[in-house]
Amino acid sequence: MGERRKARRKEPPVKVVFLGTNGWYDTATGNTVCTLLRTRDFDLLLDAGNGLAKADQYGAGADGRPVYLFLSHFHLDHVVGLHTLAKFSFAGGLTICGPAGSRDILAMLVAQPFTLPLADLPYPTVVRELPAEQGALSFPVTALPLRHASLTLGCRLELDGLVIAYCPDTGYCANAVLLAREADLLIAECAYRRGQGSEDWPHLNPETAARIAREAGAKRLALTHFDARIYDHPELRREAEQDARAVFPGSFAAVDEMEIELNPSL
C-alpha cells in the first residue's frame, strides 16, 4: 500500500474590516485609520484612529477572543481612538504592541486627565515593545522601521496560513518592500495624490504604494490612510485606485466599513 498523503487542515478565511481609512482627521469620507483582522483564534487591530470605536460592531473580542492592537507610531490620528478602550469588553485581554518607548508614552497618554488609564480598564492589558518583544507574541510578526517624520513601524504578520503586511505612514523605502515580500495582502497608506510627495513629510502616493506591491511580489494592495484634506471627495479615492492599478493591477482603495476575506491557499 502506498504512503498515505497527510491531509492539511483547511484554514478559515481571515476577515479584514477597514474601520477607518482617513489620515489626519475625520470627515464625511471616513474616520481616522484603524483596520480589524479577524483570525481563527484572535482579533488584531492595526492602529487606533477614531475607527477603533467601531471594532465591537464587527465582533472584536467577542466570546473571550484575545485582542492585539498594533500601534505604528504616536501621531494623533493613529492613537486618538485609544480613549474609547473603556467601552469594550475584551474578556480575553488586550495586548498593545508599539515601537520602543511605548510603555512610557502610553503611561502618559492613556491616563488622567486625558482618559481612563490602562490599569483601570475592565479587562487585562499588557504592552509589548517591538521589535524587541515580538517573540513574546502568539503569532509570527516582523516589525521594521519605515521612513516618516518620527519613528514608525511597519509589520509583517503571519496569520492562519496568510501573510499580511501593514505599511502605514512612510515614504518609499526598502523596509516596506521587505515587509510586503510575497504578501497575500499589503495594506499601505496613500496620503498623497498622483505625483505628490515630500522629503520633509514622507508619505506614499498611489504610484509609490503600487511600486512597493509590485516590487515585493504581493498579491493584493489595499490603499488606506487617505489625507483628509487632499482626498476631500470619494471620487478622488477612485482616481487613486486607477492610478495604482496602472502600476499594480491588484490594487483597490479602501473605504470605511469595507469588508474582504482572504483565503489561504490549499
Solvent accessible surface area in square Angstrom, and as a share of the most:
residue,aa,sasa,rsa
1,M,231,1.03
2,G,68,0.65
3,E,173,0.77
4,R,210,0.77
5,R,232,0.85
6,K,182,0.77
7,A,97,0.75
8,R,186,0.68
9,R,168,0.61
10,K,149,0.63
11,E,36,0.16
12,P,53,0.34
13,P,52,0.33
14,V,0,0.00
15,K,70,0.30
16,V,0,0.00
17,V,0,0.00
18,F,0,0.00
19,L,0,0.00
20,G,0,0.00
21,T,0,0.00
22,N,1,0.00
23,G,1,0.01
24,W,132,0.46
25,Y,90,0.34
26,D,57,0.29
27,T,50,0.29
28,A,118,0.91
29,T,24,0.14
30,G,9,0.09
31,N,41,0.21
32,T,3,0.01
33,V,1,0.00
34,C,0,0.00
35,T,0,0.00
36,L,0,0.00
37,L,0,0.00
38,R,56,0.20
39,T,8,0.05
40,R,86,0.31
41,D,78,0.40
42,F,22,0.09
43,D,0,0.00
44,L,3,0.01
45,L,1,0.01
46,L,0,0.00
47,D,0,0.00
48,A,0,0.00
49,G,0,0.00
50,N,44,0.23
51,G,0,0.00
52,L,0,0.00
53,A,31,0.24
54,K,26,0.11
55,A,0,0.00
56,D,62,0.32
57,Q,126,0.56
58,Y,49,0.19
59,G,19,0.18
60,A,6,0.05
61,G,4,0.03
62,A,43,0.33
63,D,149,0.77
64,G,35,0.34
65,R,43,0.16
66,P,52,0.33
67,V,1,0.01
68,Y,25,0.09
69,L,1,0.01
70,F,6,0.03
71,L,0,0.00
72,S,0,0.00
73,H,1,0.00
74,F,43,0.18
75,H,48,0.22
76,L,124,0.62
77,D,19,0.10
78,H,1,0.00
79,V,3,0.02
80,V,57,0.33
81,G,0,0.00
82,L,5,0.03
83,H,102,0.45
84,T,20,0.12
85,L,3,0.01
86,A,49,0.38
87,K,104,0.44
88,F,3,0.01
89,S,97,0.63
90,F,2,0.01
91,A,80,0.62
92,G,33,0.32
93,G,10,0.09
94,L,3,0.02
95,T,20,0.12
96,I,0,0.00
97,C,5,0.03
98,G,0,0.00
99,P,3,0.02
100,A,68,0.53
101,G,30,0.28
102,S,0,0.00
103,R,101,0.37
104,D,113,0.59
105,I,58,0.29
106,L,1,0.01
107,A,73,0.56
108,M,130,0.58
109,L,48,0.24
110,V,4,0.02
111,A,17,0.13
112,Q,122,0.54
113,P,116,0.73
114,F,137,0.57
115,T,26,0.15
116,L,65,0.32
117,P,32,0.20
118,L,28,0.14
119,A,100,0.77
120,D,86,0.44
121,L,15,0.07
122,P,94,0.59
123,Y,15,0.06
124,P,94,0.59
125,T,32,0.19
126,V,73,0.42
127,V,21,0.12
128,R,78,0.29
129,E,30,0.14
130,L,3,0.01
131,P,70,0.44
132,A,98,0.76
133,E,41,0.18
134,Q,47,0.21
135,G,76,0.73
136,A,60,0.47
137,L,20,0.10
138,S,85,0.55
139,F,17,0.07
140,P,78,0.49
141,V,14,0.08
142,T,53,0.31
143,A,2,0.02
144,L,41,0.20
145,P,64,0.40
146,L,19,0.09
147,R,92,0.33
148,H,23,0.10
149,A,51,0.39
150,S,50,0.32
151,L,95,0.47
152,T,0,0.00
153,L,4,0.02
154,G,0,0.00
155,C,0,0.00
156,R,51,0.19
157,L,3,0.01
158,E,83,0.37
159,L,3,0.02
160,D,23,0.12
161,G,67,0.65
162,L,5,0.02
163,V,26,0.15
164,I,0,0.00
165,A,0,0.00
166,Y,2,0.01
167,C,0,0.00
168,P,3,0.02
169,D,3,0.02
170,T,0,0.00
171,G,2,0.02
172,Y,59,0.23
173,C,21,0.12
174,A,80,0.62
175,N,44,0.22
176,A,0,0.00
177,V,13,0.08
178,L,99,0.49
179,L,1,0.01
180,A,0,0.00
181,R,103,0.38
182,E,123,0.55
183,A,0,0.00
184,D,23,0.12
185,L,0,0.00
186,L,0,0.00
187,I,0,0.00
188,A,0,0.00
189,E,1,0.00
190,C,0,0.00
191,A,2,0.02
192,Y,27,0.10
193,R,77,0.28
194,R,151,0.55
195,G,65,0.62
196,Q,77,0.34
197,G,57,0.55
198,S,44,0.28
199,E,141,0.63
200,D,132,0.68
201,W,120,0.42
202,P,8,0.05
203,H,22,0.10
204,L,0,0.00
205,N,14,0.07
206,P,0,0.00
207,E,50,0.23
208,T,37,0.21
209,A,0,0.00
210,A,0,0.00
211,R,93,0.34
212,I,0,0.00
213,A,0,0.00
214,R,132,0.48
215,E,66,0.30
216,A,2,0.01
217,G,42,0.41
218,A,9,0.07
219,K,118,0.50
220,R,88,0.32
221,L,0,0.00
222,A,0,0.00
223,L,0,0.00
224,T,1,0.01
225,H,8,0.04
226,F,1,0.00
227,D,22,0.11
228,A,2,0.02
229,R,159,0.58
230,I,42,0.21
231,Y,3,0.01
232,D,100,0.52
233,H,100,0.45
234,P,64,0.40
235,E,74,0.33
236,L,27,0.13
237,R,8,0.03
238,R,126,0.46
239,E,64,0.29
240,A,3,0.02
241,E,30,0.14
242,Q,105,0.47
243,D,22,0.11
244,A,0,0.00
245,R,100,0.37
246,A,92,0.71
247,V,38,0.22
248,F,19,0.08
249,P,111,0.70
250,G,27,0.26
251,S,2,0.02
252,F,19,0.08
253,A,9,0.07
254,A,0,0.00
255,V,69,0.40
256,D,31,0.16
257,E,85,0.38
258,M,53,0.24
259,E,84,0.38
260,I,26,0.13
261,E,93,0.41
262,L,9,0.04
263,N,104,0.53
264,P,19,0.12
265,S,86,0.56
266,L,151,0.75
